[in-house]
Amino acid sequence: MNNTGITRPVDNLGRVVIPIEIRNQLGIKEKDKILFLTEGTNIILRKYQQECVFCGKQKGIIEFKGQKICKKCYQEIKGVSINEEEMP
Ligand SMILES: [Zn+2]
């Protein structure tokens, strides 16, 4: 885990501003969703992405080996068989 050294106050509604440097670094834009995870006493904020890691499609998303992927790309992957002798 990387300690940025940046702190922000929690306001009376429980809101915290994500520093602009971090938003820019992670490509977090207005209206993007943030997923809250907890680990012991830590709060982990993660950019919530419900889109295919390959084509960016946002509908019909399933999880495949820990990645979000659309059914079309999943079928493409499942349909491919690799000839080991042709691999570099
Ligand atoms: Zn896809």
PDB file of the backbone (N, CA, C, O) and the ligand in Angstrom, with CONECT records:
HET     ZN  A 101       1
ATOM      1  N   MET A   1       0.848  -1.195   0.000  1.00  0.00           N
ATOM      2  CA  MET A   1       0.000   0.000   0.000  1.00  0.00           C
ATOM      3  C   MET A   1       0.884   1.246   0.000  1.00  0.00           C
ATOM      4  O   MET A   1       1.914   1.277   0.673  1.00  0.00           O
ATOM      5  N   ASN A   2       0.491   2.253  -0.739  1.00  0.00           N
ATOM      6  CA  ASN A   2       1.261   3.476  -0.883  1.00  0.00           C
ATOM      7  C   ASN A   2       0.677   4.583  -0.001  1.00  0.00           C
ATOM      8  O   ASN A   2      -0.475   4.974  -0.185  1.00  0.00           O
ATOM      9  N   ASN A   3       1.465   5.093   0.960  1.00  0.00           N
ATOM     10  CA  ASN A   3       1.003   6.184   1.825  1.00  0.00           C
ATOM     11  C   ASN A   3       1.264   7.512   1.118  1.00  0.00           C
ATOM     12  O   ASN A   3       2.414   7.911   0.932  1.00  0.00           O
ATOM     13  N   THR A   4       0.177   8.198   0.721  1.00  0.00           N
ATOM     14  CA  THR A   4       0.321   9.462   0.008  1.00  0.00           C
ATOM     15  C   THR A   4       0.646  10.600   0.962  1.00  0.00           C
ATOM     16  O   THR A   4       1.151  11.639   0.536  1.00  0.00           O
ATOM     17  N   GLY A   5       0.362  10.417   2.253  1.00  0.00           N
ATOM     18  CA  GLY A   5       0.593  11.481   3.232  1.00  0.00           C
ATOM     19  C   GLY A   5      -0.474  12.554   3.189  1.00  0.00           C
ATOM     20  O   GLY A   5      -0.425  13.512   3.961  1.00  0.00           O
ATOM     21  N   ILE A   6      -1.435  12.406   2.297  1.00  0.00           N
ATOM     22  CA  ILE A   6      -2.509  13.399   2.165  1.00  0.00           C
ATOM     23  C   ILE A   6      -3.625  13.045   3.144  1.00  0.00           C
ATOM     24  O   ILE A   6      -4.032  11.888   3.241  1.00  0.00           O
ATOM     25  N   THR A   7      -4.114  14.050   3.867  1.00  0.00           N
ATOM     26  CA  THR A   7      -5.269  13.826   4.742  1.00  0.00           C
ATOM     27  C   THR A   7      -6.370  14.807   4.345  1.00  0.00           C
ATOM     28  O   THR A   7      -6.097  15.894   3.837  1.00  0.00           O
ATOM     29  N   ARG A   8      -7.596  14.413   4.581  1.00  0.00           N
ATOM     30  CA  ARG A   8      -8.749  15.265   4.312  1.00  0.00           C
ATOM     31  C   ARG A   8      -9.733  15.114   5.464  1.00  0.00           C
ATOM     32  O   ARG A   8      -9.894  14.013   5.991  1.00  0.00           O
ATOM     33  N   PRO A   9     -10.403  16.208   5.871  1.00  0.00           N
ATOM     34  CA  PRO A   9     -11.381  16.111   6.964  1.00  0.00           C
ATOM     35  C   PRO A   9     -12.703  15.495   6.484  1.00  0.00           C
ATOM     36  O   PRO A   9     -13.080  15.619   5.319  1.00  0.00           O
ATOM     37  N   VAL A  10     -13.380  14.840   7.401  1.00  0.00           N
ATOM     38  CA  VAL A  10     -14.741  14.346   7.141  1.00  0.00           C
ATOM     39  C   VAL A  10     -15.691  15.467   7.533  1.00  0.00           C
ATOM     40  O   VAL A  10     -15.568  16.007   8.632  1.00  0.00           O
ATOM     41  N   ASP A  11     -16.632  15.833   6.675  1.00  0.00           N
ATOM     42  CA  ASP A  11     -17.557  16.920   7.031  1.00  0.00           C
ATOM     43  C   ASP A  11     -18.744  16.378   7.827  1.00  0.00           C
ATOM     44  O   ASP A  11     -18.804  15.185   8.123  1.00  0.00           O
ATOM     45  N   ASN A  12     -19.681  17.250   8.170  1.00  0.00           N
ATOM     46  CA  ASN A  12     -20.792  16.840   9.050  1.00  0.00           C
ATOM     47  C   ASN A  12     -21.746  15.832   8.419  1.00  0.00           C
ATOM     48  O   ASN A  12     -22.564  15.236   9.121  1.00  0.00           O
ATOM     49  N   LEU A  13     -21.654  15.633   7.113  1.00  0.00           N
ATOM     50  CA  LEU A  13     -22.471  14.613   6.452  1.00  0.00           C
ATOM     51  C   LEU A  13     -21.668  13.342   6.156  1.00  0.00           C
ATOM     52  O   LEU A  13     -22.161  12.419   5.506  1.00  0.00           O
ATOM     53  N   GLY A  14     -20.441  13.313   6.637  1.00  0.00           N
ATOM     54  CA  GLY A  14     -19.602  12.133   6.428  1.00  0.00           C
ATOM     55  C   GLY A  14     -18.857  12.140   5.110  1.00  0.00           C
ATOM     56  O   GLY A  14     -18.270  11.127   4.728  1.00  0.00           O
ATOM     57  N   ARG A  15     -18.868  13.264   4.407  1.00  0.00           N
ATOM     58  CA  ARG A  15     -18.208  13.338   3.095  1.00  0.00           C
ATOM     59  C   ARG A  15     -16.717  13.631   3.229  1.00  0.00           C
ATOM     60  O   ARG A  15     -16.268  14.357   4.117  1.00  0.00           O
ATOM     61  N   VAL A  16     -15.978  13.032   2.307  1.00  0.00           N
ATOM     62  CA  VAL A  16     -14.531  13.246   2.235  1.00  0.00           C
ATOM     63  C   VAL A  16     -14.202  13.544   0.772  1.00  0.00           C
ATOM     64  O   VAL A  16     -14.690  12.859  -0.127  1.00  0.00           O
ATOM     65  N   VAL A  17     -13.395  14.540   0.538  1.00  0.00           N
ATOM     66  CA  VAL A  17     -12.990  14.867  -0.827  1.00  0.00           C
ATOM     67  C   VAL A  17     -11.791  14.000  -1.208  1.00  0.00           C
ATOM     68  O   VAL A  17     -10.808  13.934  -0.470  1.00  0.00           O
ATOM     69  N   ILE A  18     -11.873  13.342  -2.350  1.00  0.00           N
ATOM     70  CA  ILE A  18     -10.723  12.597  -2.873  1.00  0.00           C
ATOM     71  C   ILE A  18      -9.811  13.623  -3.534  1.00  0.00           C
ATOM     72  O   ILE A  18     -10.234  14.308  -4.466  1.00  0.00           O
ATOM     73  N   PRO A  19      -8.565  13.744  -3.070  1.00  0.00           N
ATOM     74  CA  PRO A  19      -7.669  14.774  -3.610  1.00  0.00           C
ATOM     75  C   PRO A  19      -7.548  14.706  -5.132  1.00  0.00           C
ATOM     76  O   PRO A  19      -7.512  13.623  -5.717  1.00  0.00           O
ATOM     77  N   ILE A  20      -7.487  15.865  -5.756  1.00  0.00           N
ATOM     78  CA  ILE A  20      -7.433  15.969  -7.218  1.00  0.00           C
ATOM     79  C   ILE A  20      -6.271  15.165  -7.798  1.00  0.00           C
ATOM     80  O   ILE A  20      -6.391  14.563  -8.865  1.00  0.00           O
ATOM     81  N   GLU A  21      -5.135  15.161  -7.077  1.00  0.00           N
ATOM     82  CA  GLU A  21      -3.967  14.414  -7.577  1.00  0.00           C
ATOM     83  C   GLU A  21      -4.307  12.933  -7.745  1.00  0.00           C
ATOM     84  O   GLU A  21      -3.929  12.297  -8.730  1.00  0.00           O
ATOM     85  N   ILE A  22      -5.029  12.403  -6.759  1.00  0.00           N
ATOM     86  CA  ILE A  22      -5.386  10.980  -6.804  1.00  0.00           C
ATOM     87  C   ILE A  22      -6.454  10.731  -7.859  1.00  0.00           C
ATOM     88  O   ILE A  22      -6.416   9.724  -8.565  1.00  0.00           O
ATOM     89  N   ARG A  23      -7.417  11.665  -7.965  1.00  0.00           N
ATOM     90  CA  ARG A  23      -8.456  11.511  -8.994  1.00  0.00           C
ATOM     91  C   ARG A  23      -7.835  11.517 -10.378  1.00  0.00           C
ATOM     92  O   ARG A  23      -8.209  10.714 -11.233  1.00  0.00           O
ATOM     93  N   ASN A  24      -6.894  12.413 -10.603  1.00  0.00           N
ATOM     94  CA  ASN A  24      -6.237  12.482 -11.912  1.00  0.00           C
ATOM     95  C   ASN A  24      -5.413  11.224 -12.179  1.00  0.00           C
ATOM     96  O   ASN A  24      -5.444  10.664 -13.275  1.00  0.00           O
ATOM     97  N   GLN A  25      -4.689  10.799 -11.171  1.00  0.00           N
ATOM     98  CA  GLN A  25      -3.828   9.630 -11.305  1.00  0.00           C
ATOM     99  C   GLN A  25      -4.630   8.379 -11.673  1.00  0.00           C
ATOM    100  O   GLN A  25      -4.188   7.556 -12.476  1.00  0.00           O
ATOM    101  N   LEU A  26      -5.819   8.251 -11.071  1.00  0.00           N
ATOM    102  CA  LEU A  26      -6.621   7.046 -11.281  1.00  0.00           C
ATOM    103  C   LEU A  26      -7.741   7.230 -12.304  1.00  0.00           C
ATOM    104  O   LEU A  26      -8.522   6.312 -12.555  1.00  0.00           O
ATOM    105  N   GLY A  27      -7.811   8.418 -12.887  1.00  0.00           N
ATOM    106  CA  GLY A  27      -8.830   8.666 -13.916  1.00  0.00           C
ATOM    107  C   GLY A  27     -10.235   8.659 -13.354  1.00  0.00           C
ATOM    108  O   GLY A  27     -11.167   8.185 -14.002  1.00  0.00           O
ATOM    109  N   ILE A  28     -10.390   9.187 -12.140  1.00  0.00           N
ATOM    110  CA  ILE A  28     -11.719   9.248 -11.527  1.00  0.00           C
ATOM    111  C   ILE A  28     -12.352  10.579 -11.891  1.00  0.00           C
ATOM    112  O   ILE A  28     -11.820  11.643 -11.574  1.00  0.00           O
ATOM    113  N   LYS A  29     -13.499  10.507 -12.562  1.00  0.00           N
ATOM    114  CA  LYS A  29     -14.200  11.708 -13.006  1.00  0.00           C
ATOM    115  C   LYS A  29     -15.508  11.869 -12.238  1.00  0.00           C
ATOM    116  O   LYS A  29     -15.972  10.949 -11.565  1.00  0.00           O
ATOM    117  N   GLU A  30     -16.099  13.084 -12.359  1.00  0.00           N
ATOM    118  CA  GLU A  30     -17.386  13.359 -11.731  1.00  0.00           C
ATOM    119  C   GLU A  30     -18.400  12.298 -12.157  1.00  0.00           C
ATOM    120  O   GLU A  30     -18.439  11.919 -13.327  1.00  0.00           O
ATOM    121  N   LYS A  31     -19.208  11.822 -11.233  1.00  0.00           N
ATOM    122  CA  LYS A  31     -20.259  10.809 -11.434  1.00  0.00           C
ATOM    123  C   LYS A  31     -19.727   9.380 -11.480  1.00  0.00           C
ATOM    124  O   LYS A  31     -20.514   8.433 -11.496  1.00  0.00           O
ATOM    125  N   ASP A  32     -18.412   9.208 -11.500  1.00  0.00           N
ATOM    126  CA  ASP A  32     -17.875   7.851 -11.409  1.00  0.00           C
ATOM    127  C   ASP A  32     -18.283   7.272 -10.065  1.00  0.00           C
ATOM    128  O   ASP A  32     -18.457   8.001  -9.089  1.00  0.00           O
ATOM    129  N   LYS A  33     -18.432   5.975 -10.024  1.00  0.00           N
ATOM    130  CA  LYS A  33     -18.791   5.339  -8.761  1.00  0.00           C
ATOM    131  C   LYS A  33     -17.546   4.819  -8.064  1.00  0.00           C
ATOM    132  O   LYS A  33     -16.606   4.337  -8.695  1.00  0.00           O
ATOM    133  N   ILE A  34     -17.570   4.932  -6.729  1.00  0.00           N
ATOM    134  CA  ILE A  34     -16.476   4.453  -5.887  1.00  0.00           C
ATOM    135  C   ILE A  34     -17.001   3.314  -5.024  1.00  0.00           C
ATOM    136  O   ILE A  34     -18.047   3.430  -4.386  1.00  0.00           O
ATOM    137  N   LEU A  35     -16.271   2.235  -5.017  1.00  0.00           N
ATOM    138  CA  LEU A  35     -16.638   1.080  -4.207  1.00  0.00           C
ATOM    139  C   LEU A  35     -15.865   1.140  -2.891  1.00  0.00           C
ATOM    140  O   LEU A  35     -14.655   1.367  -2.888  1.00  0.00           O
ATOM    141  N   PHE A  36     -16.568   0.935  -1.767  1.00  0.00           N
ATOM    142  CA  PHE A  36     -15.941   0.947  -0.446  1.00  0.00           C
ATOM    143  C   PHE A  36     -15.662  -0.474   0.004  1.00  0.00           C
ATOM    144  O   PHE A  36     -16.564  -1.312   0.039  1.00  0.00           O
ATOM    145  N   LEU A  37     -14.414  -0.742   0.346  1.00  0.00           N
ATOM    146  CA  LEU A  37     -14.036  -2.046   0.893  1.00  0.00           C
ATOM    147  C   LEU A  37     -13.425  -1.787   2.257  1.00  0.00           C
ATOM    148  O   LEU A  37     -12.806  -0.745   2.474  1.00  0.00           O
ATOM    149  N   THR A  38     -13.590  -2.717   3.170  1.00  0.00           N
ATOM    150  CA  THR A  38     -12.927  -2.573   4.465  1.00  0.00           C
ATOM    151  C   THR A  38     -12.031  -3.776   4.696  1.00  0.00           C
ATOM    152  O   THR A  38     -12.320  -4.896   4.275  1.00  0.00           O
ATOM    153  N   GLU A  39     -10.937  -3.500   5.377  1.00  0.00           N
ATOM    154  CA  GLU A  39      -9.978  -4.552   5.712  1.00  0.00           C
ATOM    155  C   GLU A  39      -9.456  -4.207   7.099  1.00  0.00           C
ATOM    156  O   GLU A  39      -8.598  -3.335   7.244  1.00  0.00           O
ATOM    157  N   GLY A  40      -9.968  -4.884   8.116  1.00  0.00           N
ATOM    158  CA  GLY A  40      -9.612  -4.532   9.488  1.00  0.00           C
ATOM    159  C   GLY A  40     -10.073  -3.106   9.764  1.00  0.00           C
ATOM    160  O   GLY A  40     -11.260  -2.805   9.638  1.00  0.00           O
ATOM    161  N   THR A  41      -9.147  -2.223  10.139  1.00  0.00           N
ATOM    162  CA  THR A  41      -9.503  -0.825  10.418  1.00  0.00           C
ATOM    163  C   THR A  41      -9.278   0.070   9.205  1.00  0.00           C
ATOM    164  O   THR A  41      -9.410   1.290   9.302  1.00  0.00           O
ATOM    165  N   ASN A  42      -8.937  -0.531   8.056  1.00  0.00           N
ATOM    166  CA  ASN A  42      -8.701   0.252   6.837  1.00  0.00           C
ATOM    167  C   ASN A  42      -9.950   0.345   5.981  1.00  0.00           C
ATOM    168  O   ASN A  42     -10.740  -0.596   5.897  1.00  0.00           O
ATOM    169  N   ILE A  43     -10.112   1.501   5.344  1.00  0.00           N
ATOM    170  CA  ILE A  43     -11.158   1.686   4.344  1.00  0.00           C
ATOM    171  C   ILE A  43     -10.438   1.792   3.004  1.00  0.00           C
ATOM    172  O   ILE A  43      -9.552   2.630   2.837  1.00  0.00           O
ATOM    173  N   ILE A  44     -10.807   0.966   2.074  1.00  0.00           N
ATOM    174  CA  ILE A  44     -10.188   0.997   0.757  1.00  0.00           C
ATOM    175  C   ILE A  44     -11.222   1.504  -0.238  1.00  0.00           C
ATOM    176  O   ILE A  44     -12.327   0.969  -0.332  1.00  0.00           O
ATOM    177  N   LEU A  45     -10.854   2.527  -0.969  1.00  0.00           N
ATOM    178  CA  LEU A  45     -11.745   3.082  -1.989  1.00  0.00           C
ATOM    179  C   LEU A  45     -11.260   2.587  -3.335  1.00  0.00           C
ATOM    180  O   LEU A  45     -10.074   2.682  -3.648  1.00  0.00           O
ATOM    181  N   ARG A  46     -12.154   2.070  -4.116  1.00  0.00           N
ATOM    182  CA  ARG A  46     -11.775   1.549  -5.428  1.00  0.00           C
ATOM    183  C   ARG A  46     -12.717   2.104  -6.479  1.00  0.00           C
ATOM    184  O   ARG A  46     -13.932   2.139  -6.281  1.00  0.00           O
ATOM    185  N   LYS A  47     -12.152   2.536  -7.598  1.00  0.00           N
ATOM    186  CA  LYS A  47     -12.979   2.991  -8.709  1.00  0.00           C
ATOM    187  C   LYS A  47     -13.827   1.806  -9.154  1.00  0.00           C
ATOM    188  O   LYS A  47     -13.305   0.744  -9.493  1.00  0.00           O
ATOM    189  N   TYR A  48     -15.135   2.003  -9.149  1.00  0.00           N
ATOM    190  CA  TYR A  48     -16.047   0.919  -9.487  1.00  0.00           C
ATOM    191  C   TYR A  48     -16.206   0.839 -10.999  1.00  0.00           C
ATOM    192  O   TYR A  48     -16.702   1.768 -11.637  1.00  0.00           O
ATOM    193  N   GLN A  49     -15.784  -0.264 -11.548  1.00  0.00           N
ATOM    194  CA  GLN A  49     -15.879  -0.426 -12.990  1.00  0.00           C
ATOM    195  C   GLN A  49     -16.727  -1.634 -13.316  1.00  0.00           C
ATOM    196  O   GLN A  49     -16.365  -2.772 -13.018  1.00  0.00           O
ATOM    197  N   GLN A  50     -17.841  -1.369 -13.921  1.00  0.00           N
ATOM    198  CA  GLN A  50     -18.730  -2.439 -14.331  1.00  0.00           C
ATOM    199  C   GLN A  50     -18.740  -2.435 -15.858  1.00  0.00           C
ATOM    200  O   GLN A  50     -19.774  -2.233 -16.494  1.00  0.00           O
ATOM    201  N   GLU A  51     -17.557  -2.664 -16.421  1.00  0.00           N
ATOM    202  CA  GLU A  51     -17.472  -2.714 -17.871  1.00  0.00           C
ATOM    203  C   GLU A  51     -16.441  -3.754 -18.276  1.00  0.00           C
ATOM    204  O   GLU A  51     -15.554  -4.107 -17.499  1.00  0.00           O
ATOM    205  N   CYS A  52     -16.570  -4.231 -19.491  1.00  0.00           N
ATOM    206  CA  CYS A  52     -15.682  -5.271 -20.000  1.00  0.00           C
ATOM    207  C   CYS A  52     -14.244  -4.730 -20.091  1.00  0.00           C
ATOM    208  O   CYS A  52     -14.015  -3.665 -20.665  1.00  0.00           O
ATOM    209  N   VAL A  53     -13.288  -5.460 -19.528  1.00  0.00           N
ATOM    210  CA  VAL A  53     -11.899  -5.009 -19.557  1.00  0.00           C
ATOM    211  C   VAL A  53     -11.333  -5.014 -20.974  1.00  0.00           C
ATOM    212  O   VAL A  53     -10.326  -4.359 -21.242  1.00  0.00           O
ATOM    213  N   PHE A  54     -11.974  -5.749 -21.880  1.00  0.00           N
ATOM    214  CA  PHE A  54     -11.468  -5.842 -23.255  1.00  0.00           C
ATOM    215  C   PHE A  54     -12.102  -4.815 -24.184  1.00  0.00           C
ATOM    216  O   PHE A  54     -11.396  -4.103 -24.898  1.00  0.00           O
ATOM    217  N   CYS A  55     -13.446  -4.732 -24.178  1.00  0.00           N
ATOM    218  CA  CYS A  55     -14.101  -3.863 -25.171  1.00  0.00           C
ATOM    219  C   CYS A  55     -14.814  -2.663 -24.551  1.00  0.00           C
ATOM    220  O   CYS A  55     -15.280  -1.786 -25.278  1.00  0.00           O
ATOM    221  N   GLY A  56     -14.910  -2.608 -23.209  1.00  0.00           N
ATOM    222  CA  GLY A  56     -15.538  -1.463 -22.557  1.00  0.00           C
ATOM    223  C   GLY A  56     -17.048  -1.513 -22.492  1.00  0.00           C
ATOM    224  O   GLY A  56     -17.677  -0.611 -21.940  1.00  0.00           O
ATOM    225  N   LYS A  57     -17.648  -2.571 -23.058  1.00  0.00           N
ATOM    226  CA  LYS A  57     -19.100  -2.719 -23.031  1.00  0.00           C
ATOM    227  C   LYS A  57     -19.572  -2.793 -21.578  1.00  0.00           C
ATOM    228  O   LYS A  57     -18.894  -3.371 -20.729  1.00  0.00           O
ATOM    229  N   GLN A  58     -20.752  -2.196 -21.296  1.00  0.00           N
ATOM    230  CA  GLN A  58     -21.214  -2.128 -19.911  1.00  0.00           C
ATOM    231  C   GLN A  58     -22.427  -3.004 -19.623  1.00  0.00           C
ATOM    232  O   GLN A  58     -22.933  -3.015 -18.501  1.00  0.00           O
ATOM    233  N   LYS A  59     -22.895  -3.736 -20.626  1.00  0.00           N
ATOM    234  CA  LYS A  59     -24.061  -4.602 -20.395  1.00  0.00           C
ATOM    235  C   LYS A  59     -23.656  -6.071 -20.464  1.00  0.00           C
ATOM    236  O   LYS A  59     -22.734  -6.447 -21.188  1.00  0.00           O
ATOM    237  N   GLY A  60     -24.366  -6.889 -19.694  1.00  0.00           N
ATOM    238  CA  GLY A  60     -24.123  -8.328 -19.708  1.00  0.00           C
ATOM    239  C   GLY A  60     -22.755  -8.698 -19.178  1.00  0.00           C
ATOM    240  O   GLY A  60     -22.097  -9.593 -19.707  1.00  0.00           O
ATOM    241  N   ILE A  61     -22.330  -8.014 -18.137  1.00  0.00           N
ATOM    242  CA  ILE A  61     -20.992  -8.236 -17.581  1.00  0.00           C
ATOM    243  C   ILE A  61     -20.988  -9.415 -16.615  1.00  0.00           C
ATOM    244  O   ILE A  61     -21.872  -9.545 -15.768  1.00  0.00           O
ATOM    245  N   ILE A  62     -19.993 -10.260 -16.756  1.00  0.00           N
ATOM    246  CA  ILE A  62     -19.789 -11.364 -15.821  1.00  0.00           C
ATOM    247  C   ILE A  62     -18.357 -11.271 -15.297  1.00  0.00           C
ATOM    248  O   ILE A  62     -17.536 -10.535 -15.845  1.00  0.00           O
ATOM    249  N   GLU A  63     -18.064 -12.017 -14.237  1.00  0.00           N
ATOM    250  CA  GLU A  63     -16.702 -12.012 -13.727  1.00  0.00           C
ATOM    251  C   GLU A  63     -15.996 -13.272 -14.185  1.00  0.00           C
ATOM    252  O   GLU A  63     -16.519 -14.378 -14.046  1.00  0.00           O
ATOM    253  N   PHE A  64     -14.801 -13.094 -14.733  1.00  0.00           N
ATOM    254  CA  PHE A  64     -14.008 -14.215 -15.230  1.00  0.00           C
ATOM    255  C   PHE A  64     -12.596 -14.073 -14.694  1.00  0.00           C
ATOM    256  O   PHE A  64     -11.881 -13.137 -15.053  1.00  0.00           O
ATOM    257  N   LYS A  65     -12.195 -14.994 -13.840  1.00  0.00           N
ATOM    258  CA  LYS A  65     -10.867 -14.971 -13.210  1.00  0.00           C
ATOM    259  C   LYS A  65     -10.572 -13.602 -12.585  1.00  0.00           C
ATOM    260  O   LYS A  65      -9.478 -13.058 -12.734  1.00  0.00           O
ATOM    261  N   GLY A  66     -11.582 -13.058 -11.877  1.00  0.00           N
ATOM    262  CA  GLY A  66     -11.407 -11.808 -11.143  1.00  0.00           C
ATOM    263  C   GLY A  66     -11.532 -10.546 -11.987  1.00  0.00           C
ATOM    264  O   GLY A  66     -11.368  -9.443 -11.465  1.00  0.00           O
ATOM    265  N   GLN A  67     -11.818 -10.683 -13.278  1.00  0.00           N
ATOM    266  CA  GLN A  67     -11.954  -9.521 -14.160  1.00  0.00           C
ATOM    267  C   GLN A  67     -13.387  -9.427 -14.678  1.00  0.00           C
ATOM    268  O   GLN A  67     -14.073 -10.435 -14.848  1.00  0.00           O
ATOM    269  N   LYS A  68     -13.820  -8.185 -14.923  1.00  0.00           N
ATOM    270  CA  LYS A  68     -15.135  -7.980 -15.510  1.00  0.00           C
ATOM    271  C   LYS A  68     -14.998  -8.162 -17.025  1.00  0.00           C
ATOM    272  O   LYS A  68     -14.092  -7.617 -17.657  1.00  0.00           O
ATOM    273  N   ILE A  69     -15.907  -8.929 -17.573  1.00  0.00           N
ATOM    274  CA  ILE A  69     -15.811  -9.234 -19.002  1.00  0.00           C
ATOM    275  C   ILE A  69     -17.225  -9.416 -19.550  1.00  0.00           C
ATOM    276  O   ILE A  69     -18.096  -9.943 -18.859  1.00  0.00           O
ATOM    277  N   CYS A  70     -17.453  -8.981 -20.788  1.00  0.00           N
ATOM    278  CA  CYS A  70     -18.789  -9.133 -21.371  1.00  0.00           C
ATOM    279  C   CYS A  70     -18.936 -10.544 -21.922  1.00  0.00           C
ATOM    280  O   CYS A  70     -17.949 -11.236 -22.175  1.00  0.00           O
ATOM    281  N   LYS A  71     -20.173 -10.954 -22.101  1.00  0.00           N
ATOM    282  CA  LYS A  71     -20.436 -12.329 -22.536  1.00  0.00           C
ATOM    283  C   LYS A  71     -19.854 -12.607 -23.918  1.00  0.00           C
ATOM    284  O   LYS A  71     -19.422 -13.722 -24.209  1.00  0.00           O
ATOM    285  N   LYS A  72     -19.848 -11.570 -24.771  1.00  0.00           N
ATOM    286  CA  LYS A  72     -19.325 -11.749 -26.131  1.00  0.00           C
ATOM    287  C   LYS A  72     -17.822 -12.055 -26.095  1.00  0.00           C
ATOM    288  O   LYS A  72     -17.353 -12.979 -26.760  1.00  0.00           O
ATOM    289  N   CYS A  73     -17.074 -11.268 -25.310  1.00  0.00           N
ATOM    290  CA  CYS A  73     -15.631 -11.505 -25.196  1.00  0.00           C
ATOM    291  C   CYS A  73     -15.355 -12.834 -24.504  1.00  0.00           C
ATOM    292  O   CYS A  73     -14.401 -13.536 -24.842  1.00  0.00           O
ATOM    293  N   TYR A  74     -16.206 -13.173 -23.526  1.00  0.00           N
ATOM    294  CA  TYR A  74     -16.054 -14.442 -22.819  1.00  0.00           C
ATOM    295  C   TYR A  74     -16.200 -15.603 -23.805  1.00  0.00           C
ATOM    296  O   TYR A  74     -15.415 -16.551 -23.791  1.00  0.00           O
ATOM    297  N   GLN A  75     -17.207 -15.509 -24.646  1.00  0.00           N
ATOM    298  CA  GLN A  75     -17.429 -16.569 -25.640  1.00  0.00           C
ATOM    299  C   GLN A  75     -16.255 -16.643 -26.606  1.00  0.00           C
ATOM    300  O   GLN A  75     -15.844 -17.727 -27.020  1.00  0.00           O
ATOM    301  N   GLU A  76     -15.715 -15.461 -26.963  1.00  0.00           N
ATOM    302  CA  GLU A  76     -14.554 -15.425 -27.859  1.00  0.00           C
ATOM    303  C   GLU A  76     -13.370 -16.159 -27.228  1.00  0.00           C
ATOM    304  O   GLU A  76     -12.705 -16.966 -27.878  1.00  0.00           O
ATOM    305  N   ILE A  77     -13.122 -15.866 -25.956  1.00  0.00           N
ATOM    306  CA  ILE A  77     -12.006 -16.504 -25.256  1.00  0.00           C
ATOM    307  C   ILE A  77     -12.224 -18.006 -25.134  1.00  0.00           C
ATOM    308  O   ILE A  77     -11.315 -18.798 -25.377  1.00  0.00           O
ATOM    309  N   LYS A  78     -13.432 -18.384 -24.757  1.00  0.00           N
ATOM    310  CA  LYS A  78     -13.729 -19.800 -24.561  1.00  0.00           C
ATOM    311  C   LYS A  78     -13.675 -20.576 -25.875  1.00  0.00           C
ATOM    312  O   LYS A  78     -13.412 -21.779 -25.883  1.00  0.00           O
ATOM    313  N   GLY A  79     -13.924 -19.887 -26.977  1.00  0.00           N
ATOM    314  CA  GLY A  79     -13.957 -20.548 -28.280  1.00  0.00           C
ATOM    315  C   GLY A  79     -12.574 -20.749 -28.890  1.00  0.00           C
ATOM    316  O   GLY A  79     -12.417 -21.497 -29.854  1.00  0.00           O
ATOM    317  N   VAL A  80     -11.575 -20.079 -28.326  1.00  0.00           N
ATOM    318  CA  VAL A  80     -10.230 -20.142 -28.907  1.00  0.00           C
ATOM    319  C   VAL A  80      -9.468 -21.324 -28.327  1.00  0.00           C
ATOM    320  O   VAL A  80      -9.429 -21.524 -27.113  1.00  0.00           O
ATOM    321  N   SER A  81      -8.872 -22.092 -29.204  1.00  0.00           N
ATOM    322  CA  SER A  81      -7.957 -23.129 -28.721  1.00  0.00           C
ATOM    323  C   SER A  81      -6.581 -22.828 -29.312  1.00  0.00           C
ATOM    324  O   SER A  81      -6.453 -22.554 -30.505  1.00  0.00           O
ATOM    325  N   ILE A  82      -5.562 -22.883 -28.471  1.00  0.00           N
ATOM    326  CA  ILE A  82      -4.212 -22.497 -28.891  1.00  0.00           C
ATOM    327  C   ILE A  82      -3.375 -23.737 -29.164  1.00  0.00           C
ATOM    328  O   ILE A  82      -3.277 -24.643 -28.336  1.00  0.00           O
ATOM    329  N   ASN A  83      -2.787 -23.751 -30.322  1.00  0.00           N
ATOM    330  CA  ASN A  83      -1.852 -24.818 -30.665  1.00  0.00           C
ATOM    331  C   ASN A  83      -0.511 -24.480 -30.021  1.00  0.00           C
ATOM    332  O   ASN A  83       0.147 -23.528 -30.439  1.00  0.00           O
ATOM    333  N   GLU A  84      -0.100 -25.241 -29.017  1.00  0.00           N
ATOM    334  CA  GLU A  84       1.125 -24.952 -28.259  1.00  0.00           C
ATOM    335  C   GLU A  84       2.353 -24.842 -29.160  1.00  0.00           C
ATOM    336  O   GLU A  84       3.270 -24.079 -28.857  1.00  0.00           O
ATOM    337  N   GLU A  85       2.384 -25.579 -30.242  1.00  0.00           N
ATOM    338  CA  GLU A  85       3.551 -25.575 -31.128  1.00  0.00           C
ATOM    339  C   GLU A  85       3.678 -24.251 -31.905  1.00  0.00           C
ATOM    340  O   GLU A  85       4.763 -23.897 -32.367  1.00  0.00           O
ATOM    341  N   GLU A  86       2.559 -23.531 -32.041  1.00  0.00           N
ATOM    342  CA  GLU A  86       2.588 -22.268 -32.781  1.00  0.00           C
ATOM    343  C   GLU A  86       2.942 -21.089 -31.878  1.00  0.00           C
ATOM    344  O   GLU A  86       3.128 -19.971 -32.358  1.00  0.00           O
ATOM    345  N   MET A  87       3.037 -21.340 -30.565  1.00  0.00           N
ATOM    346  CA  MET A  87       3.330 -20.226 -29.641  1.00  0.00           C
ATOM    347  C   MET A  87       4.804 -19.866 -29.654  1.00  0.00           C
ATOM    348  O   MET A  87       5.658 -20.731 -29.849  1.00  0.00           O
ATOM    349  N   PRO A  88       5.106 -18.576 -29.442  1.00  0.00           N
ATOM    350  CA  PRO A  88       6.509 -18.139 -29.467  1.00  0.00           C
ATOM    351  C   PRO A  88       7.309 -18.705 -28.309  1.00  0.00           C
ATOM    352  O   PRO A  88       8.503 -18.429 -28.191  1.00  0.00           O
TER     353      PRO A  88
HETATM  354 ZN    ZN A 101     -16.123  -7.310 -24.162  1.00  0.00          ZN2+
END
